[in-house]
Amino acid sequence: MQRKIIEKAPEITNLSEIHWLMDEINDLGAIVKRANDDYLYWDKFKHLSFPKEIGMKDLWGILKLTRLAQLKRIPLTSTTGDDFGFWLPDKAQRLLREFDLHLAGEIAIQEPVINPSSKQQYIISSLMEEAIASSQIEGAATSRKVAKELLRTGRKPANHAEKMIFNNYVTIQKITKMQGEKLTPDMILDLQESLTEGTLEDSSYSGAFRKTDDVYVIDDRKNEILHEPPPARDLPKRLALMCEFANTDKYDGGFIHPIIKAILLHFWLAYDHPFVDGNGRTARAIFYWYMLSNGYWMFEYLSISRHILISRGQYERAYIYAEQDGFDATYFVMYHLGIIEKALIDLQHYLDRKQEEQKKVFFLLRGKVDINQRQQALIKHALGNPGFAYTIESHRNSHGVSYPTARQDLISLADQGLLVIDKSKRSWRFLAPDDLPARLS
């Protein structure tokens, strides 16, 4: 097995010439801004268009000097003993401002799409999405449709992939109740144990730090080593330092924005790779916990892992770039901020779509006063899925209500002729009739 090779960036040489070039090139600022907006590494930077009077390697040297001058070091050290650092380009500052407005405040919508009666349904759906995607990143081979059916029906997981997803869902629900707690090594162990329960060949590795150094981050698609983590003997000290970093608002390097610190904690745990398995899922769980603990309540509605899954190659390269280019974690910070932005845009589109769907359902249900928000959501789904079978358990899990409440919801819809009861199986099923639009008219 070989170490994954990414072209090494040129070393900075002849500083006096680079400083002279910085004064002579008129559009240097625009070039640097463009490179920093996407936080390009050398392998992408070298393909940009450059002024004729300067070579690409010299321009890279200029870019690196501007980055190094602003780098703020953090307590995370590399396996070579170098400190990692980060800084915030203009694009990062803009995104943080946007996230502060929307993720800890309110999203502007025309109708009360998220209200007390529908909030639980949206949160549960989002938590399911996050649990599924976070597991799929780590190799859980099952479809989103099957995974959602597993979580909604509450049936027992049938295989390793389903058990991973089920564990992730249980863990995320646990995290929502851990807000505001201090991060400790025991909490990290508890999260990993919850995520890996019943999925490891050797169950003794669940809820325990690795004790050997033969654990690597592997690209399964190419059978390449992406990262060799620190020695196992250093883990207690490193993770204690990570917890200290998480639990204080200040450290020697000064204040760090909570969203940036959450991202750095994600990076830190994954870099140290303290477990035989479950490192990525645990790192993302800690990120999620830190965001909720710092008042970013809208993260209950976002699925970050879904977008990481889509851009898994970029996710892996962000780690490699950070380790290979002067231990600059800004590569991972900028990647992660971009992922949050995409998740926020998705949420806004989702809310807009829900507004339109609600208007259509309200129109069809006009005059029907005995239908609550949960029943409206079911009717909306049933309109697009004729013949679909609902059960009391699936309705209960989808909306986070008690069994009697879920039963009453479905029986009431059946009594109104909007669902058809199928008693042929052990448990009743409530079927969406093919002529539901006509029944609503």
N, C-alpha and C positions, 0 to 999 in steps of 0.2 A: 504494500500500500504506500503510495507516494503523497507527499505534502502538496496541497493545491498551490500552484504557482501563479501569482499575479505579477505582471511586469513591475519591477521596482522603479520608483520615480528617481529622476536624476538628483544627485547631491547638489547642494548649494555651494558654489565656488565663486571666487572673485567678487567679493561683496562690494568693493569700491566701484566696480563697473556696473553692478546691478543698481546701486544707489544713484549713479549718474543717469542710467536709463530711466529710472523712476521719475526723474525731474524733466526728462526730454520728451517722453511720450504723452501726447495731449489726451488721448482717449484711453489712458491706462485705467482710470476709475471705472469706466464702463465695462472693460474687459474683466477686471477683478470682480465687479458686482455680478456679472453674468456667471462667472465661475463659482461664486459663493452662494448664489441663489439656489443652485442645485448641488452645491458643495462637491464639485467635480474632483475626482482623483486623476492622477496623471494619465491613466489609460483612456479617459474620456477627454480630458483637457487638451491633449496633444492634437486632437482632431478639430479644434476650433480654428477660426480664421484669425490670423495674426497680422500685425503691421509688418510691412516688408522690411523695415529697418531693424527688426529685432528677431532673434531666433526663439523658437518655442521653449527651449531649455532655459534660456535667460528669463523669459516671461514667467515660466514656472517658478524660477527662483524668486522673482518679485512677489508672486502670489504667496509663496511659502513664507517669506519674510513678513508680509502683512498679517498672515494668520498667526504665526508664532508670536508676534508682538502683542497679540490680544488674548493669547491662550491663558486660561485660568486653571491651574493644577488642582486636582482633587486627591483624596487619600488613597485611591485605588492604584496599586503598583502592578507593573507587568511582571512576567516571569524573569525578566532581565533586571528588575529592580528600578525601572524607570516609572515616573508618575504619569498617569493619564491626565489629560486636560480637555477643556472645551472652551468655546466662546460662542457668542450669539450674533451672527450676521443680521443685516437689516430684515431679511425675510423672516428669520426666527422671531425677531422683536414684533413684527407685524402679526404673525400667527399667534403668538402668546397673548397679545392684546385681544385678538378675535376670540380666542378660547376663553379668556377670562370673562368676556362679555356673555358668551353663549353657553359655556359648559358649567359655569357656576351661577348663572342667572337664568334668564328665560329666553326661549327661542320665540321670536315673533311669529305668531300664526293668527289667521283671521277667525278661526273657530276654536273652541276649547277641545282640541283633539286629545290632548293629555289632560285629563281631569280625574278627580278622585275615583270615579267609578270605572274608568278605563285604564288608569295608570298601571295597575297590577298586570293586566294582560300584556301591555307593551313591554314592561320590564321582563316578564317571564319569557316572551318571545326573543328579546335581545339576549338574555342570559343563555338561552338555548343555542342561539347562533354563535355566541362566543365560545361556549363549551365545545360545540361541534368543530369549529374552525381551528381552535387551539389544539385539539386532538389530531385533526387531519394534518396539521403542520408536522407533527411528530410521527406520522405514518399510519394513523387510524384509517384503514381502507374501507370506508362505507359511504353511501350517498347521503346527501343532506336530507332527502326525503325519508329514508329509512331511519336516520338518526333522530329526526323530529318525531317520527311515529313512536320510537322507543321512549323518548322523554315524555311525550304527551299521554301515552297509554299507561306508562308506569310499569310496563312488563319487565321481566328479568332480562338483563343483557345476555345475548346468545353467543357472543364470541369476544375475543380480545379487544377488537376495535370498539365494539359497543360498550364494553366495560370501561375503556379509556374515556369515552364520551360521557358515560353516566357519572364516573368519578369527577370529571371536570365540572359537570353541572352541579353536583353536590358541593364541590369545593367553592365554586363561585357564589353559591347561595350562602355558604358559611362566611365568606369574605364580607358580604354585605352586612353581617352582624358583628364584624370585628373592627369596624371603623373607629378610629381614634386610639386604638391600642398601640403600645410601643412595639416596635419590631425587635424580636429577640431570636437567637439561634433556635430556641425551642419552637417558636412560631413557624420559622422556616421549615424545620423538620416536620411539624404537624401538617403544613400545607403539602409538602412532598408526599407524606404518607397518605394523605387523603386522595391525592391525585394518582398514586400508583397502586393503591390497595388492590390485591388480586390480579395484578397485571404483570408482575415480575417473575422470572423463572426461579429466582431465589428471593423469597419473601423477606429475608433478613435485611435486604437492601432498601426496603420500604421504611421511611422514617429514620434513616441512618446515613451519615456522611460516608462517602467512599473512603476506603482505607489503603488503596493502592494508587499507583500513578499510571496504570495501563488503561486509562479512560480517555478517549479522544472525541472531539467533535468531527463526525464523519459526514461527507457528502455521499449518501447512499447511491445516488444516481451515477456517480463517476468513481466511487470507491476511493475517494481522496480524503486526506486529513485536512480539515479546515483550521483546527485549533488544538494546541497541546496545553491543557490547563495547568495551573500551579500544582506543586506537590501536595499530596494529601496531608502531610505533617503540618503544613502552613494553614490549613483551612480554619481551625478554631480561631486563630488570631485574625485572619483576614475577614471572617464573617462577623466577628465581634466588632471589628472596625467598621464594617458595612452597616451594622445596626446602629452604631454610634453616629455615623454619618446621617442615617435616616431619621434619627430621633432628635436631632438638634437643628434649630433654625439657622444657627451660625457655626462656622468653623473658621480655621485660620485663613481660608481664601475668601471669606465674606459670605453674604447672602446669595442663595441660589433659588431661583423661581421654583415653586412646588412642582410644576409640570416637568421642568428640566430635571429636577432631582428624581422624580418618578422614573423618567427615562434612564437616568444614570444608574439607578438601582436595578432596573431591568438589565442594563448592560453589565453591571458589576456581577450579579448573580450568575448570568450566563457565562461570563468570562472565567470566573472561579470554578464553575462547573463542579459543584461539591457533591453531586450524586452520581450513582451508576446510571440512573435513568430518571427522567422527569425534570431535567434542568430547565428546558425551555418553557414548559408549562408552569413551573414554579416561578420563573423570572417574570412571566407575563401576569401571574397571579399577584405577585408583589407590586408590580406596576399598578394593577387594577385597585388593589387595597390602598396604596398610597394616594391615588387620585381621589377615591371616595373619602378617605380620611381627611383630606384637605379641602373638602367642600365642593368638589366637582361632581355633584350629584347626577348630572346628565350622563355620566359615563355608564350608568345603569341602562341607558338606552342605546349605547354604542357597541359595535362589535369591532374591536381593533384587530383581532386575530384573523378575521375574514379577509382584511386587506393585506395583512402580512402573508397569508396563504397565497393570495393572488400574486404577490411580488416576492416570493420566497428567495429567489436568487439575489435580489437587491438587499434583502434582509441579511443574508449570509455575507455578502460583499461588504456591507457597512461595518460588520465586525472586523473583517480582514483588513479593510482600508485603515480603520482606527489603529489596529495593532501594527500595521506595516509602515504607516506614514507618521512617524514621530509621536505615536501614542495619542493621537488626536481623536477623541471621542465625538467630536463635532460631526463626523460622518454619520454616526449612529443617531445623534440628536436630530440632525436635519432629516434623515430618513424617517424617524419616528414622528416628528412633527408633521411631515407630509402625510403619513398614514392617518394621524388624528384628523387632519384637514379633510381627507377623503371620507372618513367615517362620519364627520359632521355634515358634510355635503349630502351624503347618503341619507342621514337622518332628516335633513330638511326636505329632501325629495320625498321621503317616506311620509312625512307629516302632510306635505302638500297633497300627496296621492290619497292619504287617509281622509283628508277634508272632502275631496271629490267623491270618494266612496261613501262617506257618511251622508253626504247630500242626496246621493242616489237611493241609499237605503232608507233615509228619512222620508223621501218621496214615496217609496213603495210601502212604507209602514205607516203612512199618514192615517190618523184616526185610530191606530192601534195603541192604546195607552198602557197595555199590560205587558210591554216588552222592554226589558232593561238593557243596559249597555252590553252585557255579556251575550244576551240573546241576539242583539243587533249584530254583534261581531260574528256569531255563528251563522245567522241568516245571510250575511254578506258572503261568507265563505261558501255556504251551501248554494248560493246563486251561481257561483262559478264552478261548482263541483257536484253536478247532479249524480245521485246514487251514493254519495259519500256516506260512510257509516260513522256516527258519533256514539260514544259510550259515556256513561256517567263519569268513569275514571278519567277519560281523555279530556272531557269538559272541565273536570275538577283541576287537572294538572295544568291546563292551558290558562286558567284564570285564577288559580291560587285560592279556591274557595273550598268549603267543607263538602262532604259527600251529600248530605241532605239538600244543600243549596244547589249543587250541580244537578241532582235528581229532579228537583222542583223546576229548574230552568227547562230541562228537556221535556218533562211531562207536560208542562204548560204549553210549550210550542206544539207538541203532539196534539194536545186538546184543541188547539186553535187550527189544526189541520196543516201546520207548516212543516211538520216532520211526520214520518211514518214509522210506527213502532214495529220492529222485527223481533218476535219472541221465539224464533226457531232455535237459537243458540242458548247456552247456559246463562249468559248475561244478556240483558236486553241491548239491542242496537237501535239507534234512531236514525233513519235514512232520510237523505235529502231527496224529495220527490222531483221527478223530471219536470213537472209542470208548476214548480214553485212560483215563478213570476205570475202565472195566472191566478194562483191561490192568494197571492198578495194583492191582486187588483181589486 
